Amino acid sequence: MPVVETPVTLTPSGAVLTDAVLTDAEVHRIRNDFPILGTEVNGKPLIYLDSGATSQNPLSVMEAEQEYYEQRNAAVHRGAHTLAVAATDAYEDARTAVARFIGARTSELVWTSNATEGINLVAYAMSNAALGRGGEAARRFAVGPGDSIVVTEMEHHANLIPWQELAARTGAELRFLPVGDDGALRLEDAAAVITPGTKLVAFSHASNVLGTINPVAELVALAQSVGALTLLDACQSVPHLPVDVKSLDVDFLVFSGHKMLGPTGIGALYGRAELLNAMPPFLTGGSMITTVTMERAEYLPSPNRFEAGTQRISQAIALGAAANYLAETGMARVEAWESALGARLVEGLDAVPGIRVLGPKAGEPRIGLAAFDVDGVHAHDVGQFLDDRGIAVRVGHHCAQPLHRRFGLTATTRASTYLYTTTDEVDAFLEAVAQVRPFFGAQ
């Protein structure tokens, strides 16, 4: 008998949807885990559409951090007493949970303050390697005159300025992959940008302005074809869609905890173990060494070699709880829900006269956010108008000035969703946006 293949459904990022998309009823149950969503703003129920900037925290995350302070508060990796052991166990359990969440080994996950610090860690390690630090093992990270570092035109400042500084310190050239009018990278130009002299290609997985989901496999293949390392900025993907670092085949990946239901002040850097163990450290001091004399020091392997000083213990434990919460919900289901909300946002905004949405059109893959310009009304006025109605959005250049300049704008309004956003909230937002231009007399 012929073999009948079971059809599979893929999410916009290409992940297999293993269960049904979240339902309205499930989303309303999820909202019960987030007390702040019951808040009123200006006498109106809060509609929180700023999760791209920072997400809200479920009770389990807040309880994990509180439980640490109430029952385990001690320095990790230092004491031998009961509290110190309990704190260390919780801290490393959290590392295991977050590493598992992205398909990494525990030794490949370094705690950082946020994604920005993770990118700076790699950039400064490369700078130190250029100075000869780290010996022969670190030579592959060294850059200098004649080399290039490649980023894309859609990067936010966190994944642009550290590379500007690295180029300035070392004499390397900073190059850019351009963005087309449709919000997609112009891969047809990549061969002229990524060349044998390229040492690193750094790019975002999903744009925080355009909503574009970038073709990671193609960009990694281009980088590998010339022997360049890759760094993936996953600030807008790890919280919103399934991410597996081994499948993506990237060398480094960074993300922030506060964008994925965790607290502020904590993020992570993933790196291949063989790379992390060969890189010279960025910050130096206690807790990252094996032997110290008055003249020199020997460093521990990853992840400890990059975690000098007392760490962000409670934040790491809370981020572990956030990763567990998202894993239990199902990231493919989260992605499918937010993709539907993103399509609803774009279709609704396109129907409002005088609105220009940046990025992929309705029906094309995108994450659940939309940045837009309102003809004749400044973004800050749009944001104030919406806030008066209890709707929280972000306004400005979203730490992506060059990208806004590319599209001839100085600022936009951005609505961004998450797993706790309802379709009713998106519809209420769209109804409010339709009133903006008449209110300001712009039509």
C-alpha positions as CSV (number, residue, x, y, z in Angstrom):
1,M,0.0,0.0,0.0
2,P,1.3,3.5,-0.7
3,V,2.5,5.4,2.3
4,V,0.2,8.3,3.1
5,E,2.2,11.2,4.5
6,T,0.5,13.2,7.3
7,P,0.3,16.9,6.3
8,V,2.1,19.3,8.5
9,T,1.4,23.0,9.0
10,L,4.4,25.4,9.2
11,T,4.5,28.7,11.1
12,P,5.8,31.8,9.3
13,S,9.3,31.1,10.5
14,G,9.1,27.5,9.1
15,A,8.6,25.7,12.4
16,V,6.2,22.8,12.5
17,L,3.0,23.7,14.2
18,T,2.6,20.7,16.5
19,D,-0.7,21.8,18.1
20,A,-3.5,24.1,17.3
21,V,-3.0,27.8,17.4
22,L,-3.9,29.5,20.7
23,T,-7.6,30.2,21.0
24,D,-9.3,33.3,22.3
25,A,-10.4,31.3,25.4
26,E,-6.8,30.2,26.1
27,V,-5.5,33.8,25.7
28,H,-8.0,35.0,28.2
29,R,-6.9,32.3,30.6
30,I,-3.3,33.3,30.0
31,R,-4.1,36.9,30.9
32,N,-5.1,35.8,34.4
33,D,-1.3,35.1,35.0
34,F,-0.5,38.8,34.3
35,P,-1.9,41.0,37.1
36,I,-0.8,44.2,35.4
37,L,-3.2,43.6,32.5
38,G,-6.1,44.3,34.8
39,T,-4.8,47.9,35.2
40,E,-6.8,51.0,34.1
41,V,-5.0,53.9,32.4
42,N,-6.8,57.2,32.2
43,G,-10.0,55.5,33.3
44,K,-9.8,53.0,30.5
45,P,-8.8,49.3,30.6
46,L,-5.1,49.0,29.7
47,I,-4.5,47.8,26.2
48,Y,-0.8,46.9,26.2
49,L,0.7,47.0,22.7
50,D,4.3,47.7,23.6
51,S,5.7,44.2,24.2
52,G,8.4,44.7,21.6
53,A,10.0,47.2,24.0
54,T,9.4,45.2,27.1
55,S,6.9,42.4,28.0
56,Q,4.8,41.9,31.1
57,N,5.6,39.3,33.8
58,P,3.5,36.4,34.8
59,L,3.0,35.5,38.4
60,S,5.4,32.5,38.2
61,V,8.3,34.8,37.2
62,M,7.7,37.3,40.0
63,E,7.3,34.5,42.5
64,A,10.5,32.8,41.4
65,E,12.5,36.0,42.1
66,Q,10.7,36.6,45.4
67,E,11.3,33.0,46.5
68,Y,15.0,33.5,45.9
69,Y,15.2,36.5,48.2
70,E,12.9,34.9,50.8
71,Q,14.5,31.5,51.0
72,R,17.9,31.3,49.1
73,N,19.6,34.7,49.1
74,A,23.3,34.0,49.0
75,A,26.2,34.5,46.6
76,V,26.6,31.7,44.0
77,H,29.7,29.6,43.3
78,R,31.4,30.9,46.4
79,G,30.1,29.5,49.7
80,A,29.8,26.0,51.0
81,H,26.9,26.6,53.4
82,T,23.3,25.5,52.8
83,L,22.0,28.8,51.4
84,A,24.9,29.2,49.0
85,V,24.4,25.7,47.7
86,A,20.6,26.3,47.3
87,A,21.2,29.6,45.5
88,T,23.8,28.0,43.2
89,D,21.5,25.1,42.3
90,A,18.7,27.5,41.4
91,Y,21.0,29.7,39.4
92,E,22.4,26.8,37.4
93,D,19.0,25.2,37.0
94,A,17.8,28.4,35.4
95,R,20.8,28.3,33.0
96,T,19.8,24.8,32.0
97,A,16.2,25.8,31.4
98,V,17.1,28.8,29.2
99,A,19.8,26.9,27.3
100,R,17.3,24.1,26.7
101,F,14.7,26.7,25.5
102,I,17.0,27.6,22.6
103,G,18.5,24.2,22.0
104,A,21.9,25.0,23.5
105,R,24.2,23.1,25.9
106,T,24.4,24.6,29.4
107,S,28.1,25.5,28.9
108,E,27.2,27.5,25.8
109,L,24.9,30.0,27.6
110,V,26.5,33.0,29.2
111,W,24.4,35.3,31.4
112,T,24.6,39.0,30.4
113,S,22.7,42.1,31.4
114,N,20.9,42.2,28.1
115,A,21.4,41.6,24.4
116,T,23.4,44.8,24.1
117,E,26.0,43.5,26.6
118,G,26.1,40.2,24.8
119,I,27.0,41.9,21.5
120,N,29.5,44.1,23.2
121,L,31.0,41.0,24.8
122,V,31.7,39.5,21.4
123,A,32.9,42.8,19.9
124,Y,35.3,43.5,22.7
125,A,36.6,39.9,22.7
126,M,37.4,40.4,19.0
127,S,39.1,43.7,19.8
128,N,41.2,42.0,22.5
129,A,42.1,39.2,20.1
130,A,43.2,41.9,17.6
131,L,45.6,43.1,20.3
132,G,47.0,39.6,20.6
133,R,45.2,38.6,23.8
134,G,44.1,35.0,24.0
135,G,47.1,33.7,22.1
136,E,47.0,31.4,19.1
137,A,43.5,30.1,19.9
138,A,42.0,33.6,19.7
139,R,43.6,34.6,16.4
140,R,40.5,33.6,14.4
141,F,38.6,36.4,16.1
142,A,41.2,39.1,15.3
143,V,40.1,41.8,12.8
144,G,42.1,44.7,11.4
145,P,42.8,46.7,8.2
146,G,41.7,44.8,5.1
147,D,39.0,42.9,7.0
148,S,35.3,43.7,7.1
149,I,32.4,43.4,9.5
150,V,28.9,43.1,7.9
151,V,25.6,44.2,9.4
152,T,22.3,44.9,7.8
153,E,20.5,48.2,7.2
154,M,17.6,47.1,9.4
155,E,19.6,46.7,12.7
156,H,18.7,48.6,15.8
157,H,21.4,50.5,17.5
158,A,22.4,47.7,19.8
159,N,23.6,45.6,16.8
160,L,25.2,48.5,15.0
161,I,27.1,50.8,17.3
162,P,29.3,48.0,18.9
163,W,30.5,47.1,15.4
164,Q,31.1,50.7,14.5
165,E,33.3,51.0,17.6
166,L,35.1,47.7,16.8
167,A,35.8,48.9,13.3
168,A,37.1,52.2,14.7
169,R,39.4,50.5,17.2
170,T,40.8,48.0,14.7
171,G,40.8,49.6,11.3
172,A,38.4,47.1,9.9
173,E,35.7,48.2,7.4
174,L,32.0,48.2,8.4
175,R,29.7,47.1,5.5
176,F,25.9,47.0,5.1
177,L,23.4,44.7,3.5
178,P,20.7,46.9,2.1
179,V,16.9,46.7,2.7
180,G,14.4,46.9,-0.2
181,D,11.3,48.9,-0.2
182,D,9.3,45.8,0.7
183,G,11.2,45.5,4.0
184,A,13.2,42.5,3.0
185,L,17.0,42.3,2.8
186,R,18.4,42.6,-0.8
187,L,20.2,39.2,-0.8
188,E,21.0,39.7,-4.5
189,D,23.5,42.4,-3.3
190,A,25.0,40.1,-0.6
191,A,27.8,38.6,-2.7
192,A,29.3,42.1,-3.2
193,V,29.1,42.8,0.5
194,I,30.1,39.5,2.1
195,T,33.5,38.8,0.7
196,P,36.6,36.7,1.6
197,G,37.8,39.5,3.8
198,T,34.6,39.4,6.0
199,K,35.3,38.2,9.5
200,L,31.8,38.5,11.0
201,V,28.2,38.9,9.8
202,A,25.8,40.2,12.4
203,F,22.1,40.5,11.7
204,S,18.7,40.5,13.4
205,H,16.4,37.4,13.2
206,A,13.3,39.6,13.1
207,S,13.2,43.4,12.7
208,N,11.9,45.4,15.6
209,V,10.5,48.0,13.1
210,L,9.6,46.2,10.0
211,G,8.5,42.9,11.5
212,T,10.4,41.1,8.8
213,I,11.7,37.6,9.6
214,N,15.1,37.3,8.0
215,P,16.3,34.2,6.0
216,V,18.9,33.0,8.6
217,A,19.9,29.9,6.6
218,E,20.8,31.9,3.5
219,L,22.8,34.5,5.4
220,V,24.6,31.8,7.5
221,A,25.5,30.0,4.2
222,L,26.9,33.2,2.7
223,A,29.0,33.9,5.8
224,Q,30.3,30.3,6.0
225,S,31.2,30.3,2.3
226,V,33.8,33.0,3.1
227,G,34.8,31.6,6.5
228,A,33.1,34.4,8.5
229,L,31.5,34.1,11.9
230,T,27.8,34.8,12.4
231,L,26.0,36.6,15.3
232,L,22.2,36.6,15.4
233,D,20.4,39.3,17.3
234,A,17.3,37.3,18.5
235,C,15.7,40.0,20.7
236,Q,12.5,39.9,18.6
237,S,12.5,36.1,17.8
238,V,13.4,34.1,20.9
239,P,10.4,35.6,22.8
240,H,8.0,35.1,19.9
241,L,8.9,32.0,17.8
242,P,10.6,28.7,18.2
243,V,14.4,29.1,18.1
244,D,16.9,26.3,17.9
245,V,20.5,27.4,17.7
246,K,21.8,24.1,16.3
247,S,19.2,24.2,13.5
248,L,20.0,27.8,12.7
249,D,23.7,26.9,12.7
250,V,24.8,30.4,14.0
251,D,28.0,30.9,15.9
252,F,26.6,33.4,18.4
253,L,23.1,34.5,19.4
254,V,21.9,37.1,21.9
255,F,18.5,38.0,23.5
256,S,17.1,40.0,26.5
257,G,15.1,38.6,29.3
258,H,12.7,41.5,29.8
259,K,11.3,41.0,26.2
260,M,10.4,37.3,27.0
261,L,8.4,37.7,30.2
262,G,11.5,37.9,32.4
263,P,12.8,40.7,34.5
264,T,15.1,43.6,33.4
265,G,18.8,43.3,33.9
266,I,19.3,39.8,32.5
267,G,20.0,38.5,29.1
268,A,22.0,35.8,27.5
269,L,24.7,35.1,24.9
270,Y,24.8,31.8,23.2
271,G,28.1,30.7,21.6
272,R,29.5,27.5,20.2
273,A,31.5,25.9,23.1
274,E,34.7,25.7,21.0
275,L,34.4,29.4,20.2
276,L,33.6,30.6,23.7
277,N,36.5,28.7,25.1
278,A,38.9,30.2,22.6
279,M,37.7,33.8,23.0
280,P,39.6,36.2,25.3
281,P,37.3,37.5,28.1
282,F,35.6,40.9,28.0
283,L,35.1,41.7,31.7
284,T,37.8,40.4,34.1
285,G,37.9,39.9,37.9
286,G,36.7,37.4,40.4
287,S,34.8,34.2,39.8
288,M,36.1,33.6,36.3
289,I,39.7,32.4,36.9
290,T,41.6,29.2,37.7
291,T,44.9,30.6,38.9
292,V,46.1,34.2,39.6
293,T,49.6,35.5,40.4
294,M,50.5,39.1,40.8
295,E,51.5,39.2,37.1
296,R,48.9,37.2,35.2
297,A,45.8,35.0,35.4
298,E,44.4,31.8,33.8
299,Y,40.7,31.7,33.0
300,L,37.9,29.2,33.5
301,P,36.1,27.6,30.5
302,S,32.7,28.9,29.4
303,P,30.4,30.1,30.7
304,N,32.3,31.2,33.9
305,R,35.1,32.9,31.9
306,F,32.6,35.6,30.9
307,E,30.8,36.0,34.2
308,A,33.2,38.1,36.3
309,G,32.0,39.4,39.7
310,T,28.8,38.8,41.6
311,Q,26.1,37.8,39.1
312,R,22.4,38.8,38.5
313,I,21.2,35.8,40.5
314,S,17.5,36.6,41.1
315,Q,17.1,37.8,37.6
316,A,18.6,34.7,36.1
317,I,16.3,32.5,38.3
318,A,13.3,34.5,37.1
319,L,14.3,34.2,33.5
320,G,14.5,30.5,33.9
321,A,10.9,30.6,35.1
322,A,9.9,32.7,32.1
323,A,11.5,30.2,29.7
324,N,9.6,27.3,31.4
325,Y,6.3,29.3,31.1
326,L,6.8,29.9,27.4
327,A,7.9,26.3,26.8
328,E,4.9,24.9,28.5
329,T,2.6,27.2,26.4
330,G,4.3,26.0,23.2
331,M,6.4,28.4,21.1
332,A,5.0,27.3,17.8
333,R,1.5,28.1,19.1
334,V,2.7,31.5,20.4
335,E,4.2,32.3,17.0
336,A,1.0,31.3,15.1
337,W,-1.1,33.4,17.4
338,E,1.1,36.5,17.1
339,S,1.4,36.0,13.3
340,A,-2.4,36.2,13.1
341,L,-2.5,39.3,15.2
342,G,0.3,40.9,13.1
343,A,-1.7,40.2,9.9
344,R,-4.8,41.7,11.6
345,L,-2.8,44.8,12.5
346,V,-1.5,45.3,9.0
347,E,-4.8,44.6,7.2
348,G,-6.6,47.0,9.6
349,L,-4.0,49.8,9.3
350,D,-3.9,49.5,5.5
351,A,-7.7,50.2,5.5
352,V,-7.2,53.5,7.4
353,P,-6.7,56.5,5.0
354,G,-3.4,58.3,5.5
355,I,-1.6,55.4,7.1
356,R,1.7,54.0,5.8
357,V,2.8,50.7,7.3
358,L,6.5,49.7,7.1
359,G,7.6,46.2,6.3
360,P,6.0,43.2,4.7
361,K,2.4,43.5,3.3
362,A,-0.6,41.7,4.8
363,G,-0.4,38.0,4.0
364,E,3.4,37.9,4.0
365,P,5.3,36.4,7.0
366,R,6.0,38.8,9.8
367,I,6.1,38.8,13.6
368,G,3.2,40.4,15.5
369,L,4.1,44.0,15.3
370,A,3.5,46.9,12.9
371,A,5.3,50.3,12.8
372,F,3.4,53.0,10.8
373,D,3.4,56.7,9.9
374,V,0.3,58.8,10.1
375,D,0.2,61.4,7.4
376,G,0.1,64.9,8.9
377,V,0.4,63.8,12.6
378,H,3.7,63.3,14.5
379,A,4.2,60.0,16.1
380,H,4.4,61.5,19.6
381,D,0.9,63.0,19.1
382,V,-0.4,59.7,17.9
383,G,1.1,58.0,21.0
384,Q,-0.5,60.6,23.3
385,F,-3.9,60.3,21.6
386,L,-3.8,56.5,22.1
387,D,-2.6,56.7,25.7
388,D,-5.5,59.0,26.5
389,R,-7.7,55.9,25.5
390,G,-5.6,53.5,27.6
391,I,-3.6,52.1,24.7
392,A,0.2,51.8,25.2
393,V,2.3,51.9,22.1
394,R,5.9,52.9,21.3
395,V,6.7,56.1,19.4
396,G,10.0,57.4,18.0
397,H,12.7,55.8,16.0
398,H,12.8,52.6,18.1
399,C,16.6,52.8,18.4
400,A,16.8,52.3,14.6
401,Q,17.5,55.8,13.2
402,P,19.3,54.6,10.0
403,L,16.4,52.3,9.1
404,H,13.9,55.1,9.6
405,R,16.1,57.4,7.5
406,R,16.1,54.7,4.8
407,F,12.4,55.0,4.5
408,G,12.4,58.8,4.7
409,L,11.0,59.1,8.2
410,T,12.2,60.4,11.6
411,A,9.7,58.5,13.7
412,T,6.9,56.0,13.6
413,T,4.3,54.6,15.9
414,R,4.7,50.9,16.7
415,A,2.1,48.4,18.1
416,S,3.5,45.1,19.2
417,T,1.7,42.1,20.5
418,Y,2.4,39.0,22.6
419,L,0.8,35.8,23.7
420,Y,-1.5,37.7,26.1
421,T,-2.9,40.1,23.4
422,T,-6.5,39.6,22.4
423,T,-8.1,40.2,19.0
424,D,-10.5,42.6,20.7
425,E,-7.6,44.7,21.8
426,V,-6.2,44.8,18.3
427,D,-9.6,45.9,17.0
428,A,-10.0,48.6,19.6
429,F,-6.5,49.9,18.7
430,L,-7.5,50.0,15.0
431,E,-10.7,51.8,15.8
432,A,-8.7,54.4,17.8
433,V,-6.1,54.9,15.0
434,A,-8.9,55.6,12.5
435,Q,-9.8,58.6,14.7
436,V,-6.3,60.1,14.8
437,R,-6.3,62.2,11.6
438,P,-9.8,63.5,12.0
439,F,-9.0,64.5,15.6
440,F,-5.9,66.5,14.6
441,G,-7.6,67.9,11.5
442,A,-5.2,66.2,9.1
443,Q,-7.8,65.3,6.5
